[in-house]
Amino acid sequence: MGSWPLTRSDPGRLPASCRMLGSHRGGVNLDHQLKWWQKPALKADLLLLLAATKTAEHPGISAAGCTAASRRLTALADAELLQRGPAVRRRWSLPALPAGVSPALISHVVVKRLGLNPLVAAIGLPLSPDFMHMRLEPPGEGPAACLSDGHAMTRQRVIRLWRQGERLGRRLRRPLVLAECVPGGTTTAQAVLSALGLKVSGLVSGSARQPPQALKRSLVEAGLVRAALGSSPSSQAVLAAVGDPFQAVAAGLLVGAARSDQPVLLGGGSQMIAVAALALMALPVQERENLAKRLIIGTTAWLAQEDHHDGAGSMLGRLVDAACEHCGVPLTVLACGVHFDASRHQPLRDYELGFVKEGVGAGALLLFAQLQGASTEELVVGCDRAMDALLAAPVTAPVTSPA
């Protein structure tokens, strides 16, 4: 159980070193799913959803910024790096990290290589972006409350964001790569999955080298007790209790996409599994199967290789299995084959030590690039050059974080 390399005898022709996670391969036509993403010079859309939650305010809950104040700016800084690249003066400073570098740098390398044009949507950020972005709700809504309150968002807000997502999903005209940047989002993912009835404690990772499992568990348990959701709550009730704005939009988008004919590649790990589960549980059984057939979750090798503390395989692989069993359909979760052992830069090699691991769609975009014919060596060289540019870039003008 967990993950394994795909060989030539396996269904589907994944590039070298890519892996399929989870044991539930029954019913998955991987060849059919991959053909969408292997079409030469494929033109796809990329949507990055930025969101905020007060859950990220807890000391030690996230390594996407060393302090609560820096985490309030993480989403803006990552989106700006993705869009504008590492070589220019940027307004939003990248937050200091314990180690590593923002995964937005990796995502930018792939965006440039594939000629993608990122579309950014900002939902409930403490500060408004000063770059082009999509607005999905009135300004001033602010971050979701901490999930430990058991009342993260109003039901009205969840419904409004869900419907906005559904509209986006129904209007897809090209394959979509969906990415996110939500500090504290793995904790809301754990809360949502737990509220849906999955036993996932200890299976949800995070941006820290050693994820704060005890803190995550205590916040989730407090939120679920206060929410008193009862048995079999609806996806929207779960989101209002312990979710975040990103999840509401993304789950709605997948429900809308189930009624379109376009494939969706989700970039991430536990956060995207939570979104997929929310969408699947909101659909009738037949539509769940239709969605699962056009859905791939792409992640990084670093997240995929993170073993559970009991030594029984990949945390993410076991999380995939739990989600498949609960939702009653197989989920295709693939890890890209890129590693940074040979990188010239320590912040990139830090990924191999368990720092950062994933974010801003890095895993899905690397996987997409490989499916389009890029070699792992080419992608590593591109990331090294991007690090060169980042280190040589003009100093970013400081921006004061909101209180």
C-alpha positions, 0 to 999 in steps of 0.5 A: 500500500502507498505508492509504486513506480509505473513500469512499461507493463502498467497501464499508461505511459508515464515519464521516467520516475513518475509514480502512481499513489494509492492502491485503488487502480481498479476502474482507472483508464490511465492511458485515456486520462494521460492522452489529454495531457500528452497532446503535442503543444497542448494549450491549457488554462492555469488558475491559481486560487489564493485564499487566507484563513486565521488557522494560519495565525497559530505559531508553528502551524505552517512553514509557509513563512516563519511568522504569522505576519509573514504568512499573511503575505505569502499568497501575494508574494507567491502569485507575483513570483509566478506571474512576473518571475524571479529576475524583476523587482517585486512589490511583495517580499517572499517570506522567510522560510526555515529552509528551501525556496518558494515552490512558486519559483518551480511553477514559474519555470514550467509556466514559461516553458509551456507558455501558460498564462496564469489566471489568479483569483484572490479570496479573502486575503488580508491585503488586496493584490496590486496585480491583475486578478479575478474577484469572486466575492465582494472586497472586505470579506477577509480570511476564514476564521480559525477552524477550531472555532467550528464556524469558519465561514457563514453558510451564505459565503460558502454557497456564494463561493461554491456557485462561483466555482461551479460557473467556472467549471461549467465554462471550461473550454480547455484543460485546466490546471488548478493550483492554490496558495493557502497558508494553513491549508493542510490543516483545513484539509485535515479538518474537512476530511475528518468532518466528512468521516475519513480517518486521516489523523497522521496522514496529512502532511504540511510545509514543515519538515516535521509537520505539527501533527499534535497541533493539527489534531488539537485544532481539528478536534476542537473545531469538530466538537464546536461544530457538532455537524452530526452524521453525514453532513453536506459538503457545504456544511463541512466547509462552513464549519471547518473549511477555507475559501479556496476549498469552497471555490475549488470544490464548486469548480469540480462539480461544474467540471463534472458537467463539462467535457474538459479534464482537470489537473489538480496541483497539490496533495492533501488539500486537493484530495480534500477538495476532490472529496468535497466535490465527489460527495456532493455529486450523485454516484454516476456523476462522481464516476464521470468526474473521477475519469477526467480528474488527475491530482499531480504532486511532487516526488517529495510529498509522495515519498514522505513515509508514515511514522509507523513505517507502513508506506507513503502518508499521501498514498494511504490518504488517497486510499482512504479518500477512494474508499469513502467516495466510492470511486478511484482517484488518479494521483500521480507524482512527478519524477523531478528531484533536486539532488543534482541542483547547484543551489542549496534552497532547491536541494532542501526539498530533498531533505523534506522542506517545503515539499509542494505548493502553487501547483508545483507538482502538477506543473512539473508532471504536465511538463514531463507529459509534454516531453520535458526531461527531469534534467531540463527542468532541474536546469531551468530551476537552477537558472531561476534561482540564479535570477532570484539571487541576482534580482533587485531588492523587493520594496518592503510592504507592511503586513496587516495587523 
